[in-house]
């Protein structure tokens, strides 16, 4: 089962391996950061459990803090293009390939924000016993006929 922690780690790893000279920070921006750097956040995190599966979704937000706070138009365009290519249609977490939906770029106060939605389903690994065991269904059927 894929965890949200694994998703964030896979995104951070992808950023670090493709932007070698740029820091990927997990600190809060209010605690200071180096320039240039990326920060990744997961928002709108949802998890719905069903008998045989779990549905998960979230919005991924990647912030890019450019080298120069004021003179950064070309740098932001270059990073925007690179991020768009890197997170085009899918990205991998372990052996799974997750679809990327509704990618969007916005610049606010000289910081580039790239966000996209992901959603996926996982088969339930633990929970309600042996769900796929036909013996349990047969036992239930026999009890219902005796009533």
C-alpha positions in Angstrom: 0.0 0.0 0.0 1.4 3.4 -0.9 1.6 5.9 1.9 1.5 9.7 1.6 5.0 9.8 3.1 6.2 7.6 0.2 4.6 10.0 -2.3 6.3 13.0 -0.8 9.7 11.1 -0.7 9.3 10.1 -4.4 8.6 13.7 -5.4 11.6 14.9 -3.4 13.9 12.3 -4.9 12.7 13.1 -8.4 13.4 16.8 -7.8 16.8 16.1 -6.2 17.9 13.9 -9.1 16.8 16.3 -11.8 17.8 19.6 -10.2 21.2 18.6 -8.7 22.3 22.1 -7.6 19.0 23.1 -6.0 18.1 22.3 -2.4 14.8 20.4 -1.6 13.8 21.6 1.8 11.4 20.2 4.3 11.6 23.2 6.7 8.9 25.8 7.0 9.6 28.8 4.9 9.2 31.0 8.0 12.2 29.2 9.6 14.4 30.4 6.7 15.6 28.7 3.5 18.3 28.9 0.9 17.9 30.2 -2.6 17.3 28.6 -5.0 15.3 25.8 -3.4 12.2 23.7 -3.6 9.6 22.9 -1.0 7.0 20.1 -1.4 3.7 20.0 0.4 0.7 17.7 0.2 -2.7 19.3 0.7 -6.3 18.1 0.6 -5.2 14.7 1.7 -8.1 12.2 1.6 -8.5 8.5 2.4 -11.6 6.5 2.1 -11.7 2.9 3.2 -13.9 0.2 1.7 -14.1 -3.5 2.4 -11.6 -4.6 -0.2 -9.7 -1.4 -1.1 -8.6 2.1 0.0 -9.0 5.2 -2.2 -6.5 8.0 -1.6 -6.1 11.4 -3.1 -4.2 14.6 -2.5 -3.0 17.8 -4.1 0.8 18.1 -4.5 2.2 21.6 -4.3 5.8 22.3 -5.3 7.2 25.7 -4.4 10.3 27.1 -6.1 12.2 29.9 -4.5 14.4 31.4 -7.3 18.0 32.6 -6.9 17.1 36.3 -7.0 14.0 37.5 -5.3 13.5 40.3 -7.7 15.1 39.5 -11.1 13.8 36.0 -11.8 11.5 36.0 -14.9 13.7 33.8 -17.1 14.7 31.5 -14.2 11.1 30.9 -13.3 10.2 30.2 -16.9 13.0 27.7 -17.2 12.0 25.9 -14.0 8.4 25.9 -15.0 9.2 24.2 -18.3 11.5 21.6 -16.5 8.8 20.8 -13.9 6.1 20.5 -16.6 8.3 17.9 -18.4 9.3 16.1 -15.2 5.7 15.7 -13.9 3.9 15.4 -17.2 1.3 12.6 -17.1 2.5 10.2 -14.5 5.2 9.7 -11.8 6.3 6.6 -10.1 6.1 5.6 -6.5 7.8 2.3 -6.0 6.5 0.0 -8.7 3.3 2.0 -9.2 2.7 4.8 -11.8 0.3 7.5 -10.5 -1.7 9.7 -12.9 -1.2 13.4 -12.6 -4.4 15.5 -12.9 -5.0 19.2 -13.4 -1.4 20.5 -13.4 -1.3 24.3 -12.8 1.4 26.9 -12.4 1.1 30.2 -10.6 3.6 32.8 -9.5 2.9 34.6 -6.2 5.4 37.2 -4.9 8.2 35.9 -6.9 7.7 32.3 -5.9 6.7 29.7 -8.5 3.9 27.3 -7.4 3.3 24.1 -9.3 0.4 22.0 -8.2 -1.3 18.8 -9.4 -3.8 16.3 -8.1 -3.3 12.5 -7.8 -5.7 9.8 -6.8 -5.3 6.1 -6.7 -6.7 2.9 -5.2 -4.9 0.3 -3.2 -6.0 -3.2 -2.3 -6.6 -3.5 1.4 -3.7 -5.5 3.0 -5.2 -5.9 6.4 -8.5 -5.6 8.0 -11.5 -7.8 7.8 -9.9 -11.3 7.7 -9.6 -13.3 4.5 -11.9 -11.4 2.2 -10.9 -13.5 -0.8 -11.5 -16.8 1.0 -14.4 -18.6 -0.7 -14.8 -20.8 2.4 -16.0 -17.9 4.4 -18.7 -17.1 1.9 -19.8 -20.7 1.8 -20.0 -20.7 5.6 -22.1 -17.6 5.6 -24.4 -19.0 2.9 -25.0 -22.2 5.0 -25.9 -20.2 8.1 -28.4 -18.1 6.2 -30.2 -21.2 4.8 -30.6 -22.7 8.3 -32.4 -19.7 9.7 
